[in-house]
């Protein structure tokens, strides 16, 4: 759930809790449910919204292009370029990284840093360069040099593949891939992720889709065309395909 959705939910539920509290006082004296419950829920909402706002700020930075640099400069962040191609029962999923329109089945990018104290996955909506490339599955993230793990997640989706993770409410996470961003990189193409899925045979545990395989392909020529057209102000593109991180789950699962 994103910041805006949770904010609306808090407003709605807080209003209902307050209404119930007032009705409780009017109909049943000494009912152990009142303003304290409203206050507690508001406090929980405030704390949760604060945390979500921080996460949203970091995620927005990842999906925003850095200031364009010349070939002679030393960039501190790289544009990590990638593509996702997904199909369900043999039919291609248009714009798989784009969550609009609301309710559309789409994928989120999961990123975990392998350095520092923060080793958990962060869910990010990939940045878009232009509508045409986004519809073809191209996306990017802005990240500093270092070692990372990339995976994909989707609501109501089970990932039946090696090292995949299932979580509550049917949000699964795919096999993780390792990505290394070298110092000085400006644009880094990490590959085209091909995901094969099928409609779930039965609705169980909030699952409507099942993805059974993922692979990384090299489409560096297409990536160079995207870079030339959309990232002309950046240094030449480098290629370093993501590699499966099997057996290296550590603390970032």
Residue, then its C-alpha position, 0 to 999 in steps of 0.5 A: x500500500x502506498x502513502x496516499x492510499x494509506x492516508x485515505x484509509x486512516x482518514x476513513x477509519x479514524x472517522x468511523x472509530x470516532x463515530x462509533x465512540x460517540x454512539x457508544x457514549x450516547x447509547x451505553x454509559x461507561x462503554x470501554x471504547x471512546x476517545x482513547x481508541x481514536x487517539x491510539x489509532x491516530x497515533x498509529x496512523x501518524x507513525x505509519x504515515x511518517x514511515x511511508x513518507x520517508x520510504x516514498x521519498x527514497x523511492x521517488x529519488x530512485x525513479x528520478x533521473x540524476x542531473x546529466x553529466x558529461x563524459x569527463x565528469x565523475x558521476x556519483x550515481x548511475x542510471x540503471x537501465x533494464x527491461x521487463x518482458x512478461x507474458x501470461x498464458x503466452x499473451x504479452x503483458x503491456x507495460x508490465x512496470x507501469x501501475x496505471x491504470x489503477x488496478x492493472x496487474x503490474x510488477x514492482x522492482x525490489x532492490x536490496x543493497x549488499x553494503x551498509x546496515x540497510x539490507x532489506x528489500x525496498x519496493x520501487x516503481x521503476x522510472x519511465x523515460x517516455x511512454x513508448x519505451x515504458x509500454x515496451x517494458x523499459x525502466x530505470x533506477x538511479x543508484x550509487x555505486x555498489x552491489x545490489x540485488x534486484x527482484x520483482x514482485x506483484x500483487x496476487x502473484x505467486x512466484x514458483x521459481x528458485x529462491x522466490x519468496x511468498x508474503x502476506x496478501x499474495x504479494x510474491x517476490x521473484x528469484x533475486x539477481x545480483x547487480x554490481x554498479x562500478x564507480x564512475x558508471x553513468x548508464x548501466x544496462x543490466x539486461x532484459x528480464x523475461x518472466x513467464x506466468x500463467x493464470x492461477x488454476x484456482x483462487x487461493x490465498x489472494x493468488x490470481x497469477x503464477x509466474x514460473x520462470x525468469x531469465x535475463x537476456x542481452x538486448x544491448x543494441x536496443x538499450x543503446x538506442x534507448x540511451x541515445x534517444x533518451x539519455x543523450x546527456x549522459x556518458x556512454x552506456x556500459x553493459x553488465x548483465x544481472x546474474x542469479x544470486x542463488x545461494x546468497x540469500x544472507x540477510x536480504x531475503 
